[in-house]
């Protein structure tokens, strides 16, 4: 799955002082993402999504991949497992979400 979807990083990996991105690159900020959304205009997600149903459910409505980004759907289990792992770590260290 890694070869097809890449890696899914949590905040701890992104915020690591060793860095997550390669030289000359950086993790986009919220401002960067807001700028991208403004540039794309209405339905920014659809303009970046892969067309078809190979990685999306049959009702992949609004997907045009207008810019060739080919955003693909990730299995929800990966995301849920990441959230669960984070909650377990918070519990182990006696921390709480604010």
Secondary structure, DSSP 8 states (H G I E B T S, - for coil): -HHHH-----HHHHT-TT-SS-TT-----HHHHHHHHHHH-TTHHHHHB-SSSSSS-TT-TT---TTS--B----HHHHHHHHHHHHHHHHHTT----
